[in-house]
Amino acid sequence: MPLKDLRNLILLSIIWSGSFLFMLLSIREIGSIPMVEIRAFAGGAFLMVLVIVFGKMTSLVQNYKRIAVAGLFNSALPFLMLSYAAFHLTSGLLAILNAMTPLFGGLIARVWLKEKMTLPRIGGLILGFIGILVLVSDDLLADTGSGSAHFLAILAGLGAPLCYATAACYTSLYLKNVDAMASAAGSVGTTALIFLPFALLTWPDPANVSLTAWASAIALGVLCTGLAYVILFRLLASVGPTKTMTVTFLVPPMGVMWGVIFLDEPLTPSIILGACIVLAGTFLATGVRLGKKGG
């Protein structure tokens, strides 16, 4: 992986690391379906402005069918599953389930795209997942309740990364030569259209929703969806699905970093060790090279 793509991978992990925080700050006041709609509408509107400004509308129109299919698996289904899982699972368990994305992605890419899986890459994927387990071990041990680990919520938490991995492989196969901005706008816009009627039926009373919840839902759309998806589609076109999906290994350490810096959360030995293991696994799985060229 060239350093340019590695920088984009790290930038994407920094942006996405705030998604769970914004989700938790908004979902209980706004509700699952309305929050998904706000996220998709805000992200889609932001992306459509970029598409119009940079003259990418032709690419979007010419490829809208394939983009819509990608949007179903890349946005609509996983957004709904994650919003449901966030109601019932701890952040640590969510991080572990989400870290299944590159493992699913590697398996699907091997079967569907016939992508070569070298021993270092396989080892890196396994090492990265182990690092996530170590990273969130304190959170898991502190959670003594069993109600949060609801069976359907766990299935939803697993379904989201499975959808992400499927979408990544589909995008790499059918949208590789489509402009990243157009793909992102169409993908998120499709989700907004799908959930609009359901969101209107379950829309919350504005008097019961705080400014923080509204702002968090909009930030979730513009930053963690709109901007993030442009970077995501560029990475998929550049380095393929397996390497791109390792970003989910980096998201939990970045999220912990923000908690330590801004929320005065403790920096425990397990966090430090887990972060180091995650980084090592990511480097192995992506095949990072310290030169301008890389695999």
Helices and strands as residue ranges (DSSP letters): H 3-16, H 19-30, H 32-53, H 57-62, H 64-71, I 72-76, H 77-88, H 91-98, H 101-112, H 119-135, H 137-142, H 151-174, H 180-201, G 206-208, H 211-221, I 222-227, H 228-239, H 241-245, H 247-262, H 269-286
